[in-house]
């Protein structure tokens, strides 16, 4: 379903006027294949609602994705440090991989998807062009050395995280000998703000770094997916 909608929208983007979820005047929204992929990866539509949103989209009802796209037109001032983000992305993430490397990796992972979608890493569109302007030193070789430490650490991941997958957290924890790893089912990126249980785990880690209470995680389950009746 996702593949067919990415292909369709990249070939024939939708242009809509949609009010942001927070209210206000409608804004012009363009939904193409790349925008759809970024909305899914960015958890702009809650993971449990993605199947329903894709089903609706396939039947000409793009409202869930369109509203999520419109939400991005309203700046949440103070919530995101753009300068810091670009400095990290351009010094640690982008160097070492060329634009053709990104495209070829995309082709291997999603064969048959449009090159115009695969050429832009999800959540980091036009990153190479931005980095040419930002012009910060290349620190990739230093940052790509695995950190080994005995300092107590809490490693939290969500099973639905499409930005930094749960497998990454396991790899990190292997080199942190006094780490506590917590995997939360059914949650995407930014686990702590979405989970009262993990908020309690974090508080207990700060109080007892070598023995945080993680019992509440055992009873967590993904929320049921929203299904559109046939």
Backbone as CSV, one residue per row, in Angstrom:
resi,resn,N_x,N_y,N_z,CA_x,CA_y,CA_z,C_x,C_y,C_z
1,UNK,0.828,-1.209,0.000,0.000,0.000,0.000,0.868,1.268,0.000
2,UNK,1.884,1.314,0.891,2.748,2.487,0.951,3.476,2.680,-0.373
3,UNK,4.008,1.596,-0.921,4.741,1.690,-2.183,3.857,2.248,-3.292
4,UNK,2.648,1.739,-3.412,1.769,2.200,-4.489,1.416,3.669,-4.324
5,UNK,1.219,4.122,-3.079,0.855,5.524,-2.856,2.047,6.454,-3.053
6,UNK,3.244,6.013,-2.672,4.446,6.816,-2.931,4.628,7.006,-4.434
7,UNK,4.500,5.930,-5.191,4.654,6.021,-6.646,3.585,6.921,-7.258
8,UNK,2.341,6.736,-6.826,1.234,7.502,-7.412,1.381,8.988,-7.148
9,UNK,1.682,9.331,-5.904,1.772,10.753,-5.546,3.011,11.417,-6.135
10,UNK,4.087,10.649,-6.296,5.275,11.250,-6.913,5.009,11.558,-8.386
11,UNK,4.196,10.726,-9.022,3.841,10.964,-10.425,2.786,12.063,-10.565
12,UNK,1.833,12.091,-9.608,0.748,13.076,-9.669,0.500,13.643,-8.267
13,UNK,1.295,14.627,-7.856,1.128,15.191,-6.506,-0.246,15.826,-6.322
14,UNK,-0.714,15.805,-5.086,-1.952,16.481,-4.728,-1.632,17.854,-4.148
15,UNK,-2.372,18.865,-4.552,-2.240,20.203,-3.985,-3.570,20.562,-3.333
16,UNK,-3.526,20.854,-2.044,-4.745,21.081,-1.266,-4.583,22.314,-0.397
17,UNK,-5.696,22.920,-0.019,-5.714,23.983,0.980,-6.309,23.405,2.254
18,UNK,-5.489,23.360,3.307,-5.865,22.640,4.521,-5.577,23.502,5.745
19,UNK,-6.537,23.642,6.670,-6.244,24.370,7.911,-5.339,23.535,8.811
20,UNK,-4.348,24.148,9.441,-3.514,23.405,10.393,-4.364,22.846,11.535
21,UNK,-3.967,21.721,12.116,-4.739,21.144,13.214,-4.932,22.094,14.386
22,UNK,-3.984,23.016,14.574,-4.089,23.969,15.684,-5.020,25.125,15.380
23,UNK,-5.545,25.174,14.160,-6.460,26.243,13.773,-5.775,27.300,12.920
24,UNK,-6.552,28.223,12.423,-6.021,29.280,11.579,-6.428,29.118,10.136
25,UNK,-5.929,30.005,9.307,-6.286,29.999,7.896,-5.711,28.760,7.206
26,UNK,-6.414,28.263,6.183,-5.878,27.136,5.420,-4.551,27.496,4.765
27,UNK,-3.674,26.509,4.656,-2.386,26.700,4.000,-2.303,25.755,2.806
28,UNK,-1.507,26.137,1.826,-1.313,25.300,0.645,-0.434,24.113,1.010
29,UNK,-0.915,22.926,0.732,-0.211,21.687,1.054,0.007,20.904,-0.230
30,UNK,1.240,20.473,-0.436,1.555,19.600,-1.573,1.938,18.236,-1.025
31,UNK,1.219,17.223,-1.455,1.512,15.844,-1.074,2.070,15.101,-2.276
32,UNK,3.400,14.886,-2.271,3.990,14.025,-3.283,4.559,12.794,-2.586
33,UNK,5.235,11.946,-3.321,5.727,10.707,-2.738,6.721,10.939,-1.619
34,UNK,7.620,11.901,-1.808,8.597,12.211,-0.775,7.953,12.762,0.477
35,UNK,6.959,13.627,0.306,6.262,14.192,1.464,5.550,13.098,2.248
36,UNK,4.905,12.161,1.536,4.219,11.058,2.205,5.204,10.230,3.025
37,UNK,6.343,9.901,2.430,7.344,9.104,3.146,7.848,9.833,4.387
38,UNK,8.087,11.124,4.275,8.568,11.898,5.416,7.537,11.967,6.527
39,UNK,6.262,12.047,6.177,5.216,12.076,7.191,5.153,10.757,7.952
40,UNK,5.322,9.634,7.227,5.287,8.330,7.878,6.504,8.144,8.777
41,UNK,7.682,8.433,8.249,8.915,8.266,9.024,8.936,9.207,10.227
42,UNK,8.429,10.407,10.041,8.442,11.396,11.110,7.345,11.228,12.141
43,UNK,6.551,10.170,12.021,5.483,9.906,12.989,4.466,11.043,13.045
44,UNK,4.323,11.751,11.912,3.370,12.855,11.868,1.936,12.357,11.995
45,UNK,1.698,11.174,11.459,0.446,10.452,11.705,0.797,9.328,12.667
46,UNK,0.121,9.220,13.816,0.472,8.170,14.780,0.541,6.798,14.113
47,UNK,1.513,5.998,14.553,1.758,4.705,13.908,0.505,3.847,13.839
48,UNK,-0.312,3.878,14.884,-1.501,3.032,14.892,-2.516,3.454,13.833
49,UNK,-2.424,4.712,13.365,-3.392,5.216,12.390,-2.888,5.155,10.957
50,UNK,-1.622,4.758,10.756,-1.060,4.766,9.407,-1.803,3.823,8.461
51,UNK,-2.141,2.575,8.861,-2.889,1.718,7.922,-4.201,2.355,7.462
52,UNK,-4.933,2.966,8.392,-6.199,3.607,8.020,-5.958,4.813,7.127
53,UNK,-4.921,5.596,7.449,-4.629,6.777,6.643,-4.246,6.392,5.219
54,UNK,-3.482,5.302,5.062,-3.114,4.846,3.721,-4.327,4.304,2.971
55,UNK,-5.188,3.590,3.670,-6.414,3.074,3.041,-7.283,4.229,2.562
56,UNK,-7.446,5.254,3.406,-8.234,6.422,3.012,-7.597,7.126,1.817
57,UNK,-6.283,7.275,1.862,-5.575,7.947,0.772,-5.781,7.226,-0.554
58,UNK,-5.766,5.901,-0.509,-5.939,5.122,-1.736,-7.338,5.271,-2.323
59,UNK,-8.281,5.737,-1.494,-9.650,5.952,-1.961,-9.981,7.442,-2.091
60,UNK,-8.950,8.251,-2.270,-9.163,9.668,-2.539,-9.461,10.515,-1.329
61,UNK,-9.119,10.032,-0.124,-9.355,10.809,1.084,-8.017,11.041,1.804
62,UNK,-7.311,12.104,1.434,-5.963,12.334,1.963,-5.927,13.161,3.241
63,UNK,-7.083,13.337,3.907,-7.167,14.331,4.968,-6.164,14.115,6.107
64,UNK,-5.967,12.867,6.526,-5.058,12.653,7.665,-3.641,13.103,7.327
65,UNK,-3.149,12.710,6.163,-1.799,13.103,5.773,-1.731,14.598,5.455
66,UNK,-2.761,15.123,4.850,-2.765,16.546,4.498,-2.742,17.416,5.751
67,UNK,-3.519,17.041,6.754,-3.509,17.818,7.998,-2.167,17.717,8.704
68,UNK,-1.562,16.532,8.672,-0.236,16.375,9.272,0.785,17.233,8.546
69,UNK,0.648,17.328,7.237,1.537,18.184,6.439,1.301,19.652,6.779
70,UNK,0.045,20.034,6.938,-0.276,21.424,7.275,0.259,21.807,8.649
71,UNK,0.336,20.831,9.562,0.844,21.124,10.904,2.263,21.660,10.862
72,UNK,3.031,21.238,9.848,4.410,21.702,9.729,4.548,23.158,9.332
73,UNK,3.434,23.784,8.944,3.496,25.200,8.566,3.523,26.114,9.779
74,UNK,3.221,25.563,10.952,3.189,26.349,12.183,4.460,26.061,12.981
75,UNK,5.295,27.063,13.135,6.558,26.883,13.835,6.338,26.796,15.341
76,UNK,6.881,25.749,15.936,6.859,25.600,17.392,8.134,26.249,17.925
77,UNK,8.065,27.542,18.169,9.253,28.323,18.511,9.884,27.799,19.799
78,UNK,11.193,27.571,19.726,11.919,27.120,20.900,11.989,25.627,21.068
79,UNK,11.257,24.880,20.239,11.227,23.425,20.393,12.315,22.740,19.590
80,UNK,12.887,23.431,18.611,13.835,22.790,17.708,14.996,23.737,17.442
81,UNK,16.221,23.269,17.671,17.419,24.086,17.449,17.958,23.786,16.048
82,UNK,17.534,24.567,15.075,17.917,24.289,13.692,19.425,24.400,13.484
83,UNK,20.044,25.403,14.083,21.485,25.579,13.904,22.274,24.411,14.451
84,UNK,21.926,23.966,15.653,22.607,22.820,16.254,22.388,21.562,15.409
85,UNK,21.161,21.382,14.947,20.854,20.209,14.137,21.689,20.185,12.860
86,UNK,21.765,21.312,12.166,22.557,21.365,10.938,24.038,21.143,11.232
87,UNK,24.523,21.652,12.354,25.933,21.460,12.697,26.242,19.986,12.935
88,UNK,25.326,19.275,13.582,25.523,17.838,13.806,25.382,17.073,12.488
89,UNK,24.324,17.358,11.744,24.076,16.631,10.497,25.218,16.821,9.503
90,UNK,25.711,18.056,9.406,26.701,18.366,8.377,28.119,18.000,8.774
91,UNK,28.367,17.810,10.067,29.714,17.422,10.484,29.830,15.934,10.770
92,UNK,28.707,15.293,11.144,28.781,13.907,11.595,28.012,12.919,10.720
93,UNK,26.913,13.346,10.093,26.073,12.403,9.363,26.374,12.391,7.869
94,UNK,26.345,13.554,7.245,26.476,13.619,5.788,27.877,13.264,5.281
95,UNK,28.956,13.687,5.941,30.286,13.376,5.398,30.547,11.872,5.337
96,UNK,31.280,11.479,4.331,31.613,10.069,4.195,30.683,9.318,3.270
97,UNK,29.537,9.901,2.969,28.588,9.298,2.040,28.213,10.345,0.998
98,UNK,28.344,9.982,-0.258,28.000,10.917,-1.320,26.506,10.850,-1.619
99,UNK,26.055,11.788,-2.416,24.652,11.776,-2.810,24.309,10.523,-3.628
100,UNK,25.269,10.053,-4.417,25.023,8.817,-5.167,24.982,7.610,-4.233
101,UNK,25.747,7.642,-3.127,25.671,6.566,-2.134,24.257,6.462,-1.557
102,UNK,23.677,7.623,-1.243,22.324,7.653,-0.689,21.327,7.071,-1.688
103,UNK,21.429,7.492,-2.936,20.505,7.006,-3.964,20.649,5.502,-4.148
104,UNK,21.869,5.003,-4.206,22.074,3.570,-4.415,21.581,2.753,-3.227
105,UNK,21.777,3.264,-2.020,21.251,2.571,-0.837,19.729,2.525,-0.875
106,UNK,19.111,3.623,-1.295,17.656,3.655,-1.424,17.149,2.668,-2.453
107,UNK,17.875,2.557,-3.568,17.456,1.609,-4.610,17.531,0.171,-4.107
108,UNK,18.542,-0.118,-3.288,18.652,-1.484,-2.747,17.535,-1.783,-1.753
109,UNK,17.207,-0.793,-0.934,16.192,-1.009,0.105,14.772,-0.988,-0.450
110,UNK,14.521,-0.121,-1.434,13.164,0.034,-1.977,13.214,0.001,-3.508
111,UNK,13.514,-1.153,-4.081,13.606,-1.235,-5.542,12.270,-0.872,-6.200
112,UNK,12.381,-0.075,-7.252,11.179,0.317,-7.975,10.587,1.638,-7.523
113,UNK,11.072,2.190,-6.407,10.582,3.498,-5.988,11.205,4.577,-6.876
114,UNK,10.546,5.715,-7.033,11.096,6.780,-7.877,12.420,7.313,-7.330
115,UNK,13.370,7.537,-8.231,14.664,8.088,-7.810,14.509,9.442,-7.129
116,UNK,13.505,10.207,-7.526,13.310,11.523,-6.914,12.962,11.420,-5.429
117,UNK,12.401,10.283,-5.019,12.136,10.036,-3.604,13.380,9.469,-2.921
118,UNK,14.022,8.501,-3.559,15.148,7.808,-2.944,16.379,8.693,-2.802
119,UNK,16.490,9.724,-3.618,17.674,10.587,-3.559,17.717,11.464,-2.317
120,UNK,16.578,11.613,-1.630,16.505,12.472,-0.457,16.285,11.606,0.789
121,UNK,17.248,11.540,1.703,17.036,10.728,2.909,15.801,11.216,3.666
122,UNK,14.934,10.312,4.108,13.766,10.732,4.887,14.169,11.567,6.088
123,UNK,13.453,12.652,6.307,13.681,13.605,7.394,14.888,14.501,7.160
124,UNK,15.682,14.221,6.135,16.851,15.052,5.832,16.861,15.455,4.352
125,UNK,15.733,15.967,3.849,15.707,16.322,2.429,16.643,17.485,2.140
126,UNK,17.297,17.413,0.998,18.194,18.492,0.538,19.331,18.747,1.532
127,UNK,19.719,17.694,2.288,20.724,17.880,3.325,22.084,18.269,2.749
128,UNK,22.456,17.684,1.626,23.767,17.999,1.056,23.833,19.458,0.595
129,UNK,22.754,19.952,0.021,22.728,21.365,-0.385,22.825,22.269,0.840
130,UNK,22.124,21.910,1.917,22.193,22.696,3.151,23.599,22.674,3.737
131,UNK,24.252,21.521,3.683,25.592,21.406,4.267,26.628,22.200,3.483
132,UNK,26.425,22.327,2.186,27.360,23.146,1.404,27.298,24.600,1.841
133,UNK,26.138,25.037,2.295,25.990,26.402,2.797,26.470,26.505,4.239
134,UNK,26.153,25.485,5.056,26.483,25.537,6.487,27.986,25.451,6.715
135,UNK,28.667,24.605,5.931,30.129,24.600,5.859,30.798,24.456,7.230
136,UNK,30.530,23.336,7.899,31.185,23.057,9.183,32.202,21.935,8.978
137,UNK,33.190,21.795,9.890,34.243,20.781,9.706,33.686,19.362,9.713
138,UNK,34.364,18.490,8.985,34.012,17.075,8.908,34.524,16.369,10.159
139,UNK,33.605,15.827,10.966,33.982,15.095,12.171,33.447,13.659,12.149
140,UNK,33.113,13.174,10.965,32.490,11.863,10.855,33.400,10.751,11.360
141,UNK,34.698,10.827,11.045,35.593,9.733,11.427,35.670,9.575,12.939
142,UNK,35.584,10.685,13.670,35.613,10.626,15.129,34.292,10.094,15.671
143,UNK,33.194,10.583,15.138,31.883,10.231,15.660,31.465,8.802,15.321
144,UNK,32.074,8.193,14.336,31.684,6.840,13.936,32.481,5.751,14.647
145,UNK,33.284,6.138,15.623,33.958,5.159,16.470,33.016,4.818,17.626
146,UNK,32.742,3.532,17.819,31.805,3.119,18.869,32.293,3.564,20.243
147,UNK,31.384,4.079,21.046,31.705,4.500,22.403,31.642,3.302,23.342
148,UNK,32.734,3.062,24.047,32.771,2.019,25.073,32.930,2.694,26.423
149,UNK,32.045,2.380,27.368,32.063,3.083,28.645,31.435,2.231,29.731
150,UNK,31.906,2.475,30.970,31.309,1.830,32.147,30.443,2.809,32.932
151,UNK,30.228,3.993,32.386,29.354,4.964,33.034,27.913,4.478,32.894
152,UNK,27.127,4.466,33.959,25.736,4.009,33.844,24.977,4.787,32.763
153,UNK,24.215,4.060,31.974,23.481,4.679,30.866,22.115,4.026,30.741
154,UNK,21.162,4.813,30.303,19.823,4.314,30.009,19.612,4.427,28.504
155,UNK,19.367,3.307,27.836,19.183,3.273,26.388,17.721,2.927,26.111
156,UNK,16.983,3.893,25.583,15.550,3.742,25.367,15.260,3.730,23.874
157,UNK,14.438,2.806,23.426,14.064,2.762,22.012,12.615,2.325,21.872
158,UNK,12.009,2.728,20.752,10.647,2.315,20.430,10.655,1.353,19.268
159,UNK,9.829,0.343,19.316,9.839,-0.672,18.258,9.332,-0.132,16.923
160,UNK,8.591,0.987,16.943,8.088,1.570,15.699,8.913,2.786,15.267
161,UNK,10.109,2.951,15.810,10.941,4.106,15.480,11.541,3.909,14.091
162,UNK,11.167,4.772,13.144,11.672,4.674,11.780,12.818,5.643,11.512
163,UNK,13.248,6.375,12.547,14.408,7.256,12.405,15.665,6.583,12.959
164,UNK,15.612,6.191,14.216,16.722,5.470,14.842,16.148,4.164,15.364
165,UNK,16.275,3.123,14.570,15.616,1.856,14.843,16.056,1.211,16.141
166,UNK,15.195,0.334,16.673,15.472,-0.333,17.938,16.759,-1.154,17.878
167,UNK,17.109,-1.660,16.713,18.349,-2.436,16.591,19.568,-1.570,16.856
168,UNK,19.477,-0.270,16.536,20.590,0.631,16.814,20.842,0.718,18.320
169,UNK,19.761,0.777,19.086,19.898,0.867,20.540,20.603,-0.369,21.097
170,UNK,20.249,-1.546,20.569,20.919,-2.765,21.030,22.407,-2.722,20.729
171,UNK,22.766,-2.221,19.542,24.181,-2.127,19.179,24.932,-1.181,20.119
172,UNK,24.303,-0.058,20.458,24.930,0.905,21.371,25.124,0.288,22.746
173,UNK,24.107,-0.397,23.239,24.148,-0.944,24.601,25.233,-1.998,24.771
174,UNK,25.604,-2.691,23.707,26.625,-3.736,23.812,27.953,-3.193,24.327
175,UNK,28.257,-1.947,23.996,29.538,-1.348,24.384,29.446,-0.534,25.673
176,UNK,28.285,-0.470,26.278,28.093,0.266,27.523,27.832,-0.769,28.614
177,UNK,28.887,-1.121,29.337,28.838,-2.297,30.212,27.871,-2.150,31.381
178,UNK,27.527,-0.923,31.762,26.596,-0.722,32.881,25.321,-0.039,32.396
179,UNK,24.904,-0.414,31.214,23.706,0.210,30.644,22.466,-0.609,30.953
180,UNK,21.339,0.075,30.961,20.028,-0.558,31.049,19.289,-0.247,29.759
181,UNK,18.906,-1.279,29.020,18.222,-1.093,27.741,16.726,-1.318,27.915
182,UNK,15.939,-0.392,27.418,14.476,-0.469,27.512,13.902,-0.338,26.111
183,UNK,13.140,-1.326,25.697,12.498,-1.305,24.383,10.985,-1.238,24.583
184,UNK,10.377,-0.204,24.011,8.962,0.059,24.239,8.160,-0.313,22.999
185,UNK,7.236,-1.252,23.101,6.482,-1.693,21.923,5.483,-0.640,21.443
186,UNK,5.449,-0.483,20.119,4.390,0.330,19.520,4.606,1.824,19.543
187,UNK,5.818,2.281,19.880,6.076,3.724,19.935,7.190,4.063,18.955
188,UNK,7.064,5.234,18.318,8.067,5.675,17.367,9.131,6.529,18.019
189,UNK,9.634,7.502,17.276,10.718,8.364,17.751,10.246,9.225,18.931
190,UNK,11.207,9.650,19.764,10.912,10.457,20.957,10.016,9.677,21.908
191,UNK,10.560,8.623,22.474,9.768,7.705,23.295,9.317,8.353,24.599
192,UNK,10.215,9.043,25.273,9.912,9.539,26.628,8.672,10.435,26.656
193,UNK,8.535,11.422,25.746,7.335,12.272,25.817,6.032,11.509,25.568
194,UNK,6.115,10.346,24.903,4.901,9.615,24.549,4.512,8.546,25.558
195,UNK,5.393,8.247,26.517,5.140,7.111,27.401,5.289,7.492,28.871
196,UNK,4.192,7.591,29.629,4.294,7.848,31.068,5.132,6.789,31.785
197,UNK,5.063,5.539,31.305,5.872,4.483,31.911,7.356,4.806,31.776
198,UNK,7.793,5.186,30.586,9.213,5.467,30.373,9.626,6.739,31.112
199,UNK,8.704,7.652,31.301,9.016,8.824,32.122,9.353,8.403,33.546
200,UNK,8.630,7.406,34.064,8.940,6.888,35.398,10.271,6.144,35.405
201,UNK,10.540,5.404,34.333,11.828,4.711,34.225,12.971,5.720,34.233
202,UNK,12.818,6.790,33.479,13.858,7.811,33.423,14.079,8.452,34.790
203,UNK,12.977,8.759,35.493,13.110,9.358,36.828,13.833,8.402,37.779
204,UNK,13.537,7.115,37.691,14.190,6.157,38.577,15.658,5.981,38.199
205,UNK,15.979,6.107,36.913,17.382,6.042,36.487,18.179,7.216,37.060
206,UNK,17.578,8.388,37.051,18.271,9.554,37.602,18.482,9.407,39.106
207,UNK,17.553,8.719,39.766,17.690,8.495,41.207,18.632,7.329,41.511
208,UNK,18.591,6.267,40.670,19.420,5.071,40.894,19.993,4.631,39.542
209,UNK,21.060,5.259,39.086,21.570,5.002,37.731,21.933,3.550,37.445
210,UNK,22.319,2.791,38.468,22.706,1.396,38.218,21.552,0.410,38.410
211,UNK,20.424,0.888,38.918,19.297,-0.021,39.161,17.962,0.686,38.961
212,UNK,17.700,1.196,37.753,16.409,1.858,37.524,15.270,0.856,37.534
213,UNK,14.091,1.339,37.895,12.912,0.475,37.883,12.312,0.417,36.488
214,UNK,12.282,-0.752,35.902,11.766,-0.913,34.534,10.540,-1.824,34.474
215,UNK,9.983,-2.167,35.635,8.897,-3.141,35.681,7.683,-2.769,34.865
216,UNK,7.374,-1.466,34.763,6.156,-1.074,34.052,6.236,-1.376,32.559
217,UNK,7.462,-1.518,32.026,7.624,-1.768,30.591,7.101,-3.154,30.213
218,UNK,7.195,-4.106,31.136,6.820,-5.487,30.836,5.363,-5.631,30.416
219,UNK,4.495,-4.769,30.925,3.076,-4.883,30.610,2.630,-4.060,29.421
220,UNK,3.552,-3.382,28.744,3.182,-2.518,27.629,2.957,-3.331,26.355
221,UNK,1.965,-2.926,25.595,1.683,-3.540,24.301,1.360,-2.443,23.290
222,UNK,1.603,-2.692,22.015,1.223,-1.697,21.007,-0.280,-1.454,21.026
223,UNK,-0.688,-0.223,20.752,-2.106,0.056,20.638,-2.640,-0.593,19.361
224,UNK,-3.893,-1.045,19.385,-4.446,-1.672,18.166,-4.440,-0.700,17.004
225,UNK,-4.145,-1.209,15.810,-4.171,-0.372,14.618,-5.609,0.052,14.310
226,UNK,-5.726,1.287,13.819,-7.023,1.771,13.353,-7.310,1.131,12.000
227,UNK,-8.418,0.444,11.908,-8.770,-0.260,10.677,-10.047,0.368,10.097
228,UNK,-10.025,0.589,8.807,-11.195,1.124,8.119,-12.117,-0.047,7.741
229,UNK,-13.365,-0.067,8.206,-14.265,-1.181,7.853,-14.473,-1.256,6.352
230,UNK,-14.552,-2.464,5.850,-14.818,-2.659,4.416,-16.287,-2.403,4.106
